[in-house]
Amino acid sequence: MPGSDYWKKRFELLEDAMNNKGAQYMKDSEAIYRKAISNTEKEISRWYTRFADNEGISYQRAVEMLTGDELKEFHMDVKEYIQKGKTLGVSDQWSKELERASTKVHISKLESLKLQMQQQVEELTGKKAKGITDLMSDIYSDTFYKTAFEIQKGFGVAANFAKLDKKVVDKILVKPWASDGSNFSERIWGSHRAQLVNKLHEGLTINLIQGKPPDNLIKEIANTFEVDRKRAATLVFTEKAYFQSIAQRDSFKNLGIEEYEIVATLDTKTSEICREMDGRHFKLSDYQIGLTAPPFHPRCRTATAPFFDDEFEDEVKRAARDENGDYYTVPANMKYDEWYRGFVEGDKNTLDKLKPTKSAKKVESIRTFDGIIKIPSRSYDDIIEYIANIDDTSFNSNVKIKIGDEDNILKDIMDVVGASGLPKSISEDEFNVLIEKGQQALYRGVTDEKFVKEFLEGNVFVGLGVNGSGIYTSSSRKYALRYANEIDDNVMKMLIDDKAKIIPIDKLYKDKKSFIKYIESKFNGKKKDKIFKIIANNGKFAILNGYDVIDFGMHKLVLNRTVLKVVRYDGKN
């Protein structure tokens, strides 16, 4: 059975993946906010153009009633808002307010602009509420399934896994959990919306009373929307932490796991309470948000991992049996999508490849290797045992791998030991600050900008290069541009985490030389040939010895994507 470090690493990676989903949503939401600000600015400019004279517009003139064509145009605007509301998911309360406004014959110029400004808030809130609801549903479902996948893969056994009922998930999403007794949707439509509307209306009134030009108001409105966006970010990351936490709890319960461990992300941003809770374990029956389980505070990044005693492996295998008493062995290199097709969707072709068994035969694989890349060193015998378990067909094929092709053997090793997880996404400003502090900037060129997004969010491509397999980076942007077809946007900026285990190439060669002597003294024939074929590749040899990066000087060969900090792609790298 894998050790505690294995589970911690796997569930740290799962936390990173869910956090990236939240970060991507907030990045996407910037466009929604920009649209709301732009529309509000247009309404203000149009209003001032119509009603202001050379000296601007006084508060007294602003509270005068609309007349004739002015009222007619206002009614036309309101009818357009009513139609928009039917597709944008605005609240019933606001729809009724618009219906009333469409029949009013007495409405002031100021009231008309306030209504037009609030319409932008209502549209923004509708889009925000839907986007966050969809995100939280995805967070819960994805965490629920991937938690089960990691556990079943870790033990090497699995059975058909019940698909989540959408109605059940919907009920989970609307259940209040915070101290104010409201769920995230109620906070979005309640206090968040009200505060934004009040702030905009207050700013408009003060601007008119003080006789300031519209430019001042427009600038203040942009700042007000930015404050709301930051408030939304806190909501998103806090709710993400909650739904991720209860999804793990529900998945643990479904698999019969009785204890869990707190796994905090330890860095300079880690809170005191999360540092204190890190490593503590509790019974699942004592799972209580905020006390024994995350989130412990707003924007909490702490997760949970299963906690096992030595006797638990048989319990997991029993829990993994299906209604016929069968279970399936899960290969160490099985991918999540394949697991989902087979064990959640029940795809017969996938399951037929695995073949069910009633035998409790122990699954020997890379999991005996402790499954974690951060081990400082491994014995020669450990490495030999791992190589012995690699499928011979992986490299005995008649098709030769060429430079630039993907190295599937190294990719499988990276996946199992947790080195193929997502990199940490950072902003351009964060990147520059770290460079100023003395960290080395690295660059990676790709032939198409779609590969930039794939590198940040999708599967890792492990290419075969002259100096070994892995992820090639360079401290020279000019060099990286050669591999980016000389297109700036196809060059990624990145840094290597301080905790990464880096080996200089000259030391790697010395270590390899010692290892070869050891192999020659113990083995001959096919077994020796197989070992030599694997360790001849610098990338494979380094990762089998627990290293994250090979240092070639100007170039770095990365073997663990999780140690990278990559600038978020915005098309302007």
N, C-alpha and C positions, 0 to 999 in steps of 0.2 A: 504494500500500500504506500502511496506517495507520502512524504513527510509534510510537516506543517508549513515549511517554507514554500513547497510546491503550491499548496492551496492559497497561501497569501498572495503569491505572485500572480496566479491565474485570476484571482478576484480583484487584485489591484488593476490588472489590465482591463477587466470588465468595467470597473469604475471609470477608468480613463475613457473607454469607448462611449459610455453613457454620458459622461461629462462633455465629450466632443459633440454629441448630438445636441446638447443644450447650447453649446457655443455656436454651432452651426445655425440653430434656430435664431439666436440673437443676431447673428450676422445677417441672416436673411431678413429679419424684421426691420433692419435699418432702412430698407427700401420703403417699407410701409410708413415708417415715421417721416422719411423725406417727402413722401407723397402728401401726407397729412399737413406738414409744414408748408409745402408749396401751395396746396389748395387754400389753406388759411390765408397765406400771404396774398394770393390772388383775390380772395373775397374782400380783404381789407383794402387793397389797392383800388379795386373796383368801387368800393363804398366811398372811399375818400374822393375819388375822381368825380363821382356823381354829386356828392353833397358838400364838398369843401369849396371855399372861395380862395381868393389870393392870400388871405390871412389864416387859412386852415379852416377848422370847424370847431365851434365852441360846444360846450356840454349842453347849453340851452338849445342850440340848434339841433343837436343830436337827439334830444328827447321830443322833438316835434314829430307829429304823426306823418306817416306816408300818405300821399294823396295821388289820385288819378292813375297815371301810367306807372308811378313808383309802386303803388300797391298792387297793380296788375302784374308787374314784373316779379314782385316778391311772391305772389301766389303761384306763378309759373315755376319759380325756383323750388318752392315747397313741394309742389306736385312731383317734380323731378326727384326730390329727396325721398318722397314716399315710395316711388318706383324702385329707387336704388336700395332702399331698406329691405325690400322683399327678397333681394338676392344676397345682401351683405350681412344678414343676421343681426340687425340692430334690435334693441330691446322692445318689447311690447309697449312699455311705458313711453318710449320716445316715439314710436309709431303713432300712438294716440295723441301725443303732443303735436306732432306734425299735422295730423288730421284736424285738430282744433285750430292750428295756425292757418290752415288753408282756407278757413271760412271767416277769419277775423277781418273786420273792416276798420278797426282802430288798432294800429300798431306803430310804434315809434321807429325812427330810423335806427336808434341804438338797439332796440329790441330785435330788429331785423338782422343786424350784424351779429348780435349775440347768438341768435338762432343759427345763422349760417356757420359761425365758428363752432357751435356745439355739434352741428351735423358732422363736421370733420372728426371730432372726438368720438362720436357714436360709431362712425364708419371704422375708425382706427380700433375702437374697443371690440367691435364685432369680429374684425379680422384677427385681432390679438387673441380673443377668447377661443375662436376656432383653432387657430394655430397651436396654442398652448394645450388645448384639449387633445388634439391629434398627437402632439409630442408626448404628452404624459401617457396616453394609451400605448404608444410605441415603446416608451421607456419601460412600462410595466410588462408588456408582453415579451419584449426582447430580453429583458433581464430574467424573467421567469423561465423561458426556454433555455437561454444560454447558461444559466445556473445549473440546470439539469444536465445539459450537454457537458459542461466542465466536470461535473461530479461523475457522470457515467463514463466519460472518457478517462478520467483519472483512475477509476477502478477497472476499466476495461470491460465492463458489462453494461448492457442496456436492454430495455424492453419497450414495447409501444407506450407512448406517452400521451395522455389525454389532451386533446386540443382545447385551448381556452374558449369558454363561452363568452361571446361578445357582451351579452346582457350582464354577465357577472363582472366583467371588466368595467362596464359603464357604471355599475353600482359602486364599485371601488373608487372610481374617479370622483363621484359626487359626495362621497362620505367625508364629513369634516374631520380634521385631525388636530388642527392648531388650537391654541388656547382661546382664540376669539370665537370659536364655534362656527366658523364659516369655511367653505371650501374655496379652492383657488378661483373658480368661476365667479362665485359671489363676491370675492375681493376685487376681481377685475371689473365687474359691473357695478360694484358698490363703491367702496372708499377710493379706489384708484381713479375711476371715472369722475366721481364727484370732485375730487381734489384738483384734477386737471381742468375740468370745466370752470370751477370757481376761480382758479388761478388765472385762466385766460380772460374771464369776464371782469375780474378785478383789475387786471392789467389794462384792459381796454378802457374802463371807466376812469381810472387814475390818469391815463394818457390824455383823455379828452379834457378832464378837469384842469390839468396842468398845461393844456394847450401845446403839447409836444407834437412834432411831426410824426407821420406814420412809420418812418424808419426805426425810431426808438421802439415802437410797439412791436414791429416785426422781429427785431433782434431779441426782445424779451420773450416773445412767443416761441422762437426757436429754442431758447434756453429752457423754457417751461416744458416743451416736448422732450428735451434731452433728459431733464430730471425724471420725467415719467418713464422714459426708456430704461434708465438705470434702476428705477424702482421695479420695472418689469423684469429686468435681469435677475434681481435678487429673488423675486417670486419664482422665476423659472428654475433657477439652480437649487432653491430650497425645496420646491415641489418635486424636482427631479430626484433629489436625495431621498425624499419620502417614498415616492413610488418605486424607486429602485430597491429601497430597503424592504418594503413589504412584499415586493415580488420575490426577493430572495427568501424571505421568511416563508412565503407560501410554497415556493419550490422545495425548500428544505423539508417542510412538513409533508409535502406530497411524496418525497423520497424516504420518509421515515427517519430523517436526521434529527437527533435529539439535542445537539449542542452546536453552538456557533461561536466564532471568535471575532473580535473587533479588529479591523484592519484600517489604520489611519494612513493617509498620505503624508509622510513626514518631510517637510521642507520648511522654509522660513515663514510660510503663510499658515502653518498648522496651529490651530488654537490650543490653548492650555488644556482644555477638557479633552480634546481628541488625543493629545499626547498622553494624557493620563489614562485614557480608556484603551489605547492601543495595546493589543495582545491579551486583553482580558477575555475570558470566555464565560458564557452563560448557557443555561438550559433554554431550549426553544420555548418552553412553557412560560418563561419569565421575560419573553420578548416584549419590551415596552419602549415605544418611540420616545427619544429624548432622555431616557433614563438608562436603559440597558441596550439600546439600539439607536443607530443614527436615523435621522439627522439630530445632532446635539445642539445645533445653532443654525441660524440662517446661512445659506450657501455652504453647508457642510459637505466635505469631500470624503468623509469616512465611509467605509463599506463594511460588509461582513463576509466571512468565509466559513465553510463547514469546519467543525472541530471534531476529531475522531480519537477514540482510544484504540489500542492495539487490537481489540476484539471486534471492531466494528465492520471489518471487511466482509465477513460472512453475512452480517445483517444487510449490508448494501446489496449483496448478490441476491439475497432472498427477496428484497424489495424490488429488484430489477426483473424478476420473473413475471411473465404475462399470465393470462388466465389459464393457459395450458401447462404452466409450470416451466415454460421455456425462457431462456434468455439468450441474448446475442453477445458474442465477444465484439468489443469495439476496438478497431485498430488504433494504434498510437497516432497515426498520421491522418485519421479521419477528420474531414472538414465539417464545420457546423452545418453548411447547406445540405450536405449529404446526410448527416444525422437527422436534420429536420424532415427531409423528404422521407426517410425511412421510418423514423420512430414517432413523428407527429402526424405526417400526412399518410403514413402507411403504404408508401410506394413499394410495390411487390418486387420490382427489379432490384431496388437497393437492398431490400431484406434478403432476397435470394442469394446475393453475393456473400452475405455474412454467415448464413446458415445457423439456425437456432440449435441449441444444445441443452440437455438437462444436466450435464456434468458440471460440477463446480471446479473444473480444472483451472488452476491459477494461470492468469495471463502474464507471460513473461515478455517484456518489451522494454522500450526506453524508460518506462515508468520506474524500473529498478534503478535507473540512473539518477533518481531523486527529482528529475524533471524541472530543474531550475538553473538558469544560466549563471547565477551569481556565486556559485560555489568557487572559492578561490583556486582550488586545484583538484584534479581527479587522478586517481592512480592509473597506471598503465593498464592494469587488469580491468578496471571499470570501462576504460575506452575500448578495449578489445571486446568486452562483453557486449557493449552497445553495437559495435560494428558487426558482430556475429549475428545480431538480430535484424540487420538491414536486408531487405529482400534482394536476393542476387539479381533478379530480373531488372532491378532499378538501374544497374550499370553494366550488365552483361549483354545489353541489347546490341544488335548489329549496327544500329543507328548511332553514329558518333556525335557527341555534343560539340558544337562549334562555339568559338568565341562570340558572345552576344546572346547565345541561347540561354534559356532558363535552366538552372541547376535544381532539379526537383528533389534530389537527395538532401541537399543543404536546406532547401525550403521546408522539407518535412521536419528536419531536425529543429530548425528555428521555430516552427509552429508548435511542436510538442514542448519545447523547453520555455516557451513564452517569449521568444525573441522576435516574433512576427507581429506582435501587437502594434497598435497605432502609436505614432510619435506624439509628443506633446505639441500642441498648437500654440504659438505665441504671436504677439503683434509685432509690427515693424519697430515700434517704440521700445518694446521689451528687448528685442534683438539688439538694438543700438546701445541700450543701457548695459547689457551684458558684454558687448564688444568693448565698451569704454572701461569696463572692469577688468579687461585683460583676457577674456575668452576668445578663442580663435574662430573666426567666421569660416564656414565651409559652404561649398556650392555643389549642386548636382544638376546637370543639364539633361533634359529629356526632349524627345523629338516632337512632342505634341502637348499642348497645355492640358489635355484631358488626363495625361499621365501624372500631372502635378496633383490633381484632385484625387486620383486613384492612390497615389503615394500617401496622401494625408488621411484618406478615409477608407480605402479599400484594401484588397490583398496586396501583399508586398511582392515585387518582382525581384527575384534573386538571379542576377545575371552571372554568366561565366566570363571571367576576364583573364588577361594574361597573367596576372599575379594571384589568381585564385577567384573563387566565387564569393559573391556578397553584394553589398550596396556601395558603389564607388562614389566617393566625394573628393573634392579638391579645395585647397585653400586659395586657389587661383580662379577668380570669376572668369577671366579670359579663357582659361583652359576649359571650364565647364561650358562656355558658350559654343565651343566646337561641337559638343554633343547635343546642343540645343538648336542646331541649324542657324546659329548666330541670331536667335530671337531672344531678346531679354526676358520676355514673359515666360519663357520655358526654362528659366534657371531658378531653382529653389535655393533659398537661403536657410542655413541651419547651423546649429551648434551641438556639441556633444556634452551630455550631462557630466558634471564633475564626478559622479559616482561610477561612471562607466569604467570597466576593467579593460585597459588598453595595453597591448603588447607591441613593442618595436619589432620590426621585421627581422633584425639581426638576432634578437633573442629567440624569436620563433624558430629560425633556422637551427639555432643551437639546440633548442628543445626537441625539434624534429629529429635531429641527428642522433640524440641520445635515445629517443623512442625507437628509431630504426634499428639501432644496435640491440636493443632489448628484444625486438620482434625477431631479428635474425638468430638470436640465441635460443629462442623458444619454439619457433614455428618454421614450417617449410610447406611446400606445395601450394594447394589452392587457398588454404586459409591465409598464408602469408601474402599471397598475391592479392587477395581481397582487401586485406588491411592496407597494403601499400597503395592500392588504387584509390582508397578513400583518403588516406592522410597525405597523399601527394599534393592534394589541393590545399593551399594555405588556409582558405576560409573554413573548410571542414575541420582541419586539424586544430585551428584556433578555437572554434566554438566547442569542440569536444573537450578542450582543456579549460573551458569556462570563461573565455575572453569575449568581449563585446566588440572590440575594434582592433584592427591591425594598423599600426602607424608606419607609413612608408615615407614620412617626411612631409612633402607638399600634399600628398594624397593620403586619404584614410579609407580603409576598407571596412565598412560597418557590417556587423553580423547580427546586431540586435537593434531593430528599429525603435524599440521603446526607450533607448537612451538618447534619442535625438529630440531636439527642440527645433521645430520647423516654423518659419514665418507663414502665417495664414495667407492663402493665395487670394488676391483680389484683382488679378489681371494687371497689376502695376508693380510687380516685383523688380 
